[in-house]
Amino acid sequence: MPRPALVFEMSLQAILKQGLPQLSPVSRFPSVSRDLAFVMNADVASGDVLAKVRRSASSIKRGQLLREVSVFDDYRGAGMASDEKSLAFRFVLQDTEKTLEDAEVDSLIQAFSKVIIGEPNYS
């Protein structure tokens, strides 16, 4: 039974332009995660907040320890004003040279919180 032909086009230049992925060694030390929620205007885009936090990592002392930040909840409903929402973020921190201590983690989380709270329409 004959099979249908498949045809496609690929841009080799676009593939080569991206380069090879860079691998980094896996840390022997555990990551630490913290979850925080912030109330903000309903029209604030979560992607904008995430981008601001990621950009701020380079200017915060030891901010390079931020491995990941993500939104895991966008709540609008009972207990919230109609023009407000609560965004919950998960921050994942990890050092490749040592286990992070609570004081270090708390300091970094406080710095990232100030980035979010320092914006108008956030609290």
C-alpha positions as CSV (number, residue, x, y, z in Angstrom):
1,M,0.0,0.0,0.0
2,P,1.6,3.3,-1.1
3,R,2.2,6.0,1.5
4,P,1.5,9.6,1.0
5,A,4.4,11.8,0.3
6,L,5.6,14.3,2.9
7,V,7.3,17.6,1.8
8,F,8.7,20.3,4.0
9,E,11.1,23.2,3.8
10,M,13.7,24.1,6.4
11,S,15.9,27.2,6.7
12,L,19.4,25.9,7.6
13,Q,20.7,29.4,8.2
14,A,18.1,30.0,10.9
15,I,19.0,26.8,12.6
16,L,22.8,27.5,12.5
17,K,22.2,31.1,13.7
18,Q,20.9,29.8,17.0
19,G,24.1,27.9,17.8
20,L,24.5,24.9,20.1
21,P,23.0,24.9,23.6
22,Q,25.4,25.6,26.4
23,L,25.4,23.1,29.2
24,S,26.3,23.9,32.7
25,P,27.3,21.4,35.4
26,V,24.6,20.1,37.7
27,S,25.0,21.5,41.2
28,R,25.7,19.1,44.0
29,F,23.9,21.5,46.4
30,P,20.1,21.6,46.8
31,S,17.9,24.3,45.4
32,V,15.6,26.3,47.6
33,S,12.1,27.5,46.6
34,R,9.9,30.2,48.1
35,D,6.4,31.1,47.2
36,L,5.1,34.7,47.5
37,A,1.8,36.3,46.5
38,F,1.3,40.0,45.6
39,V,-1.9,41.9,45.1
40,M,-1.8,44.2,42.1
41,N,-4.1,45.8,39.5
42,A,-5.9,43.3,37.4
43,D,-4.5,44.8,34.2
44,V,-0.8,44.1,35.2
45,A,0.5,41.4,32.9
46,S,2.3,38.6,34.8
47,G,4.9,38.3,32.0
48,D,5.9,41.9,32.6
49,V,6.5,41.2,36.3
50,L,8.4,38.1,35.5
51,A,10.6,39.9,33.0
52,K,11.3,42.7,35.5
53,V,12.3,40.2,38.2
54,R,14.6,38.3,35.8
55,R,16.3,41.6,34.6
56,S,16.8,42.7,38.2
57,A,18.7,39.6,39.1
58,S,21.9,41.0,37.6
59,S,21.8,44.1,39.8
60,I,20.9,42.4,43.0
61,K,23.8,41.2,45.1
62,R,24.0,37.4,44.5
63,G,21.0,37.7,42.3
64,Q,22.6,35.2,39.9
65,L,21.5,32.5,42.3
66,L,18.0,32.9,40.9
67,R,17.5,29.8,38.8
68,E,13.8,30.2,38.0
69,V,10.9,32.4,38.8
70,S,7.4,31.5,37.7
71,V,3.7,32.4,38.3
72,F,1.8,29.5,39.7
73,D,-1.5,31.2,40.6
74,D,-3.5,34.2,39.3
75,Y,-6.4,34.7,41.7
76,R,-9.4,37.0,41.1
77,G,-12.5,36.5,43.2
78,A,-13.8,36.5,46.7
79,G,-11.9,38.9,48.9
80,M,-10.4,40.9,46.0
81,A,-11.6,44.2,44.6
82,S,-12.9,43.9,41.0
83,D,-9.9,45.8,39.7
84,E,-7.3,43.6,41.7
85,K,-5.7,40.2,41.4
86,S,-3.3,38.2,43.4
87,L,-0.3,36.7,41.6
88,A,1.6,34.0,43.3
89,F,5.3,33.5,42.3
90,R,7.7,30.6,42.9
91,F,11.3,31.6,43.3
92,V,14.0,28.9,42.9
93,L,17.5,29.7,44.2
94,Q,20.6,27.6,44.0
95,D,24.3,28.0,44.5
96,T,26.8,25.8,42.7
97,E,29.4,26.1,45.4
98,K,27.6,25.7,48.7
99,T,24.3,25.0,50.4
100,L,22.3,28.3,50.8
101,E,21.6,29.4,54.4
102,D,18.2,30.7,55.4
103,A,19.6,34.2,55.9
104,E,20.9,34.3,52.4
105,V,17.7,33.1,50.9
106,D,15.6,35.5,53.0
107,S,17.8,38.4,51.9
108,L,17.4,37.5,48.2
109,I,13.7,37.0,48.4
110,Q,13.4,40.3,50.2
111,A,15.3,42.0,47.4
112,F,13.2,40.4,44.7
113,S,10.0,41.4,46.6
114,K,11.2,45.0,46.7
115,V,11.5,44.9,42.9
116,I,7.9,43.8,42.6
117,I,6.5,46.1,45.4
118,G,8.5,49.1,44.1
119,E,6.4,49.2,41.0
120,P,3.2,51.3,40.8
121,N,0.0,49.1,40.9
122,Y,1.7,46.3,42.9
123,S,1.6,45.7,46.7
